[in-house]
Amino acid sequence: MSLVRCGNFSWQSLALIGVLLLCNAPGATADWVAGVTTDTETDGIGGVVEYHWQEFAAAGGFSGNIAVAGRLDEDGDAWAGAGVAGKYRIGRRFFIEGSFMPGVYHAGDTELGGSLHFRSLIGMGFDINENAAISLTIDHMSNGSTQTLNPGSDAITLRFIFR
């Protein structure tokens, strides 16, 4: 397997960030997320790591968190952002999740116009047990027409969530 690099950033860096986040997770109310993603336009494979702090709001099956995320794909595109994430419980084991995060984008082979990009995400998940869940999400990344070039990018991600 060749080493995928984006400047000084690599798959090993992404994994290290994930391990550090997992080791610093403050108990059962925070989530650590690791995922495998593919861009729908280029079919490129990538990795995602996220950390969702304990919820700051909860009402009627809905919970909200502050979250950070990073994504790196095989053609050197990288994005890191922070924002809000939410989850809505459907019964005991299913949930719908979503997030909105502004962040910084670094173009590898895929130019999306500028470095400020917003990621919006929606997905559906299933609790495997009290400590783990799995979800399938789709996200859209765009510079929100802050630049002349704004092709946007869509990705599908299989996510593993650890509490």
Disulfide bonds with the S-S distance in Angstrom:
none
